[in-house]
Amino acid sequence: MHHASIRTANIHRAIAFYELLGFTVSDRFTTGYTLACWMEGLNGRIELIQIPEPKPAPDTFDDEHYVGYYHLSFDLTETTTALPDWLESLKKQFESAAKEEPNQFKPLKVLLEPTQQQIGPNVYEVTFIADTDGLPLEFIRRLNTDN
């Protein structure tokens, strides 16, 4: 996959959010009449596109009847040894950033605290957070790495 595209109400706030997750801007450009950029990190690439007159995004996480794209998922198996510790560290980063720049950052919104889930023969730690526009992001870490 080349990239996943995310429409955002405020590209500068979204860039700052994804930078705290470990992404870096690789290219800035315009698409039509609006700002956009590619960001790379966590073994992938995202595209952020600012929407000049944004409407609230649907609640894809809590609306069990929602149909369509659901979330992006990032595999942290090679990045961290424990998803709960990673999430606690991330929460602290966002709390600190929100105190320093309250107009740019908000405390991290956790949609699902780390839990274990079996999928086929694999057991994963799974957590969900919301980005600046409320879109769900999943972070997973495979526990049984001998498969």
N, C-alpha and C positions, 0 to 999 in steps of 0.2 A: 504494500500500500504506500502511496506517495505521501499523503497527508490526510488529516481529518480537519474539516473546516468548522469554525465556531463563530456564529454571529454574536456580537456583544454590543451593549448599550454604551460602553465607555472603553475604548481600546487601551487607553493609558492605564486605567485601573486593572484591566484584564492582563496586560503585559506584566505589570507589577506582581499580580497574583501568581501567574505562571512562572515568573522568575523565582519566586520563593519556593516553588515546587522543583526547581532545578532546570528550567528551560532558559534558553538564551535566544534573542532575536537574531535570525540569520539574514533576513531580507525584509526591508520595508518598501511598500509600494502602494499605489492607489488602484482600486478596482472600480471602474465607472467614476462615480463622484465621491467616493468615500475612502477612508484610510484602511490599510490592511498590512499584515505582516505574516511572515513565517517564523515559527519558533521551533527550535530543536531541543530535545531532552528526553530522558527516560526511554531511550531507544526508539524514539518516534519523532514525527514532525506534525505540528498543528498550524493551522492558518486562522488568524483572528481577523474578522471583518467588522468594522464599526458600522452600526445601523443608525442613520441620522434621526429617525423618528421611531424609536423602539417601542414595541409592545411587550408586556410581560410574557416570559416563556411559559409554556404549559408545565404543570407539575408532573414531570415524567416519573419521578421517584415514588410519590405517594398515591398517584391516581392509577388504581389497578385496572382501569378501563382504557388507559392511554394506549394508542397504537402508533408505532413509528420508531424512529431512532431513540434509543434509551440512554446510553451512556458510553463514555470512553473508558477503557480499562488499561491499567498500566501494571506490568509484572515487575515486582520488586524483589523477586527471589534472589537475584545476584547482587542486589543493592543493600539489603538490610537483613539482619539476623532475627529480627522480631518486629512484626507489623505494629503491635501496640506501642513499643518504644519509639518507632519511627513516627507514629501519629502524635504521641505526646510531645516529641521534639518539634514537630510541625506546628502544633497548637501554640507552643511557646514562641516560635518564630512569628506567628501571626499576631499574637497578643502584644509582643514587643513592637512589631511594625505598626499596629493599630494605635499604640500609645504615642509613637514617634510621629506618625503621619495619619491622623484620624480621617482626613479627607480622602486618602488613597486606599487605606486598608481597613478591614473589619475583622473581628475575631473569626477564626475558622469555624465554619458551620459543618458539623459532623452529622451526616444523615444516618449512618450505621456504624456503631462502634465495632472494633475488630471482633470477628467471630470466625469459627471454623466451619467449612463447608466441604463436603465430599462431592466430587464430580468425577464419575467413573472410578478408576483406581486411585486417583490423587486426592489428597486432603490439602486444602488451601486455608490460609488466613485471608479474610476479606474485610475491607472497610470501604465506606463511601463518604465522600465529602461533597460540598456544593462549591461551584466556582462563583465568581462575582455576579453572575446573572442567575444563579440558582441551579445551573445545570449539574447533574450528578456526574461525579468522577469516581471510578472504582480503582482500588489499589489491591492487588493480590500478591500473595507470597506462597509458593508451593512448599509444604512442610516435608513431604516424603520425596526427597530429591534423588532417590535411588532408582526411579522408574525411567 
